[in-house]
Amino acid sequence: MDILVLDDEATIRWVIEKTLADSGFNLHFAETAEEAARIVEKKPMDFALVDINLPGDDGLTFLRNQLAAHPGMLMAIITGQATMENAVEAMKLGAFDYLTKPFDIEEIENLVARAARAIETSRRQKTPPAPPPRREADGDAFIGKSRAVREIYKSIGRVAETDINVLILGESGTGKELIARSIHRHSGRAAEPFVAVNCAAIPRELLESELFGYEKGAFTGAASRRIGKLEAARRGTVFLDEIGDMAPELQAKVLRVLQEREFQRLGGVETIRLGARVITATNMPLEQAVNEGRFRADLFYRVNPFTIAVPPLRERREDIPALVEHFLADGAAKLGLPSRGVTPEALERLTAHDWPGNVRELENVIRSLMIMTRAVVIDAADLPRNLRGADEGATVGEEFERMVLNQWGATIRAFCEGTQSGLLHQVQAHLERPLIRRVLHFTGGNQVRAAAVLGINRNTLRAKMRALGIRGKGRAEQPRRIDKATDGGISAKG
């Protein structure tokens, strides 16, 4: 991996060089944006650490220009100008990360390790991910290839051209409204409005006026006539979502509308014919609600002459890859982001998750990953912690192996494909220093106790401390924290 460090402070460049000296990466340094641009022109960089406050062009200008010319290069900002404006602008421009001075050396190491992992993942992707062809109605599509989804497709086809009421059952987030929209779109009413009403989201005292509308003076605050949802739908479709949460007194009025196909606005005398088809949905078992007296039995029989049951996502995991592909393409189009792919490891984790929030939760996770991940491919390490499997019974050894592979995968591969040697010593050197420092910190500098925890004798511990430049309670002899000082100096912090 070729890394460019663009900073006008010699101290910062020196510390980063010392920190990454044994990493096996190719380091390049520049003091100005113009000098850095010449370096990149001669040899494309994989990753760049860029300061903002520079002589000549500033770091944000360099970031903007280079990402336009080299969209595959990852770039992170390191700056002492820690303002909200700078951070927001940097991330908007496409920065991989934003690190403020003063920073710990471990922060630089972790940042570079994450960049290396993202670059390695992208290199494994033979070709950039291409968005699948999008149909005009993809935004309203109910996606899946499982047997359950195929049965839902058949049900939509059977009922779409009829005028009977449809009840859609399923947990929250399973896509009930998408099914209702698909029924409407494939019906003879497609040219008319589709009007959705969430009965659980509107307060009880307002839901009646929302459905039926009202005349001027019907109640306090009714300053003019308002058309209700039933009337606004004309000869289209009214979708009553979460009808199981509707108040009993309003259930009686909706029942009459479905029976008589007519209604009046609140405070009005004019009878209005219901021209729309009514589709309802709920996440609760309505038969149980009827038995418990919470839902009218006569209304239940009116709304469900045809029922479509939507299984939760955990019961149709084979649909998850298709959904992920759809949300990646949809997110790229709607968010204006580059197309993304997912590694087999990430897709395996996504498929294994139970998704209590169903398809809606999966969509939100994919949208978040597209925003947060700067690499062209989303890896398992990019997933939220609850999806990475870190807490699902993994042993300490398995967690440590995962950590080593995440942080050292690119270096291990470089050693194996090249002629370098001494990998074990290099990894041990990087692991020993932070390990010994942390143990000394937690033992309050008690070397006898620290040696016992580490499983070595005290003399061996002392020898390692001298070799690694560790003293006292885990403080390092070299500076561990870099401050953006006016004189360019360094302050040490353990």
C-alpha positions, 0 to 999 in steps of 0.5 A: 500500500502506498501512503501519502502524508501531506502536512507542513509540520516536520514533527507530524511527518516524523512521528507518522514515519516512525509509527509506520516505519515497520508496517511494510507500507510505502510512505511518501511525504509532502509539505504542500498540496502542489508537491503532493499533487506531483507525487500522485501524478507520478505514482497513484496513492492508495491512501493519503493523510492530509492536513487542512491548514497548508501553505498554498492550496488547503487540504480540503481543496487537495481532497476535492481535486484528488478524489475527482481525479482518483476516486479509488484513493482513500483520503483521511483528514488530520488537522488541528482546526477541529471545527464542525464546518471542516469536519462536515465539509471533509465528509461531504467531499468523501473523506475516509475519516477525520482525525483531530490533533492532538491524536494518539499514535494508536489512532494513526495505527488504527486508521491506517489498519482500517484503510488497509483492510478497505483497500484489500477488500476492494482489490479482491473485488475483480470489477467495480460493482455495477448497479442492477438495471432499475425498473421505473417502479422499483421503489414500490417493488416487493423484492424476493425469490423465495417460495413465500414471495412467489406465492405473494406475487401470485396472490397479487395477480389473482386479486389485483383486477377484482374490487374486493377488500384485501387484508394484509397480515405481517409484522412491522417492517415486512413490506405490507404497504409495498404489497398494497401498492403493487395491488393498486399498480396492477389493477384497473385503478392504477391511474387513480390516487393511492392514499395511505393512512396509518391508523396507529400514527394519527391520534384517535381524535384526529383520525376520524376527520382525517378519513372523512374530512369536515365542513367549515365550523364542524368543530373548533378550529375547522376554519374551512372545508377539508376533504378527507382521505376516503374522498381524496382517493376518488376511484383509486385505493385507500390503504388503512395501515395498522387497522387493528389499532383503530378505536372501537367507536371509529371501527363502527363508522368504518364498518358502515362505510364498507357496507353502504359504500357512502359517508358524510364529512364531519358536520356535513349533510351531503352524502358522498359515495365511496369510489375507492377500493379499501385495502387494510393491514395490521401487525396484530392477530385480528382473530385474537383481538376479536375474541378479546373484544378489542376489534369488531367481528363484523368489521373483521369479516368485512376487511378480510374476504381475501388475506395475504400473510407476509412472513418475517424476514427471518423466515425467508433468509434466501431473499436477503441477498436480493434485498441487499442488492436492491437497497444498494442500487436504490441507495446509490440512486437516491443518495447520489453515492457511488455503487457499492458491493458486498463481500461474501463474508458480509453477505453471510453475516447479513443473511444470518441475522434475525432482523427483528425490524424485518425489511425496514431494518435491513434497508436502514442498515444498508443505507447507513453502510453506504454513507459510512463506508468509503470503500467500494466494497462493504466488508464484514468488518464494516457491519454494525457490531451486533451483525459482526458476530463479535459477541455471539460466543466467539472465544478469545482466540477467535476474536484475537484471530479476527483482530489480527486478520482485520489489521494485518491482512494486507501486510500478511498477503504482501509478505506471502506474495513477495520476498520479505521475511521476518513477519512474526517478529514484526507482528510481535513487536507491534503487539507487545508494546500496547499489551505491556503498556496496558497491563502496567496501566491496569496493575498501577505500575506493579511490575511483579503483578504485571509479569504474573499476568503476562506469564513471564518473569520480572527480569524478562518484563524489565528487558522488554520494557527497556527494548520497547522504550516503556517506563514506569506505569506503562508510559512510553519514552517516545512522545505518544501524543502530538499537539498542534502547537504554535512552535510545532513542538510535541507534548508527551502523554502516556 
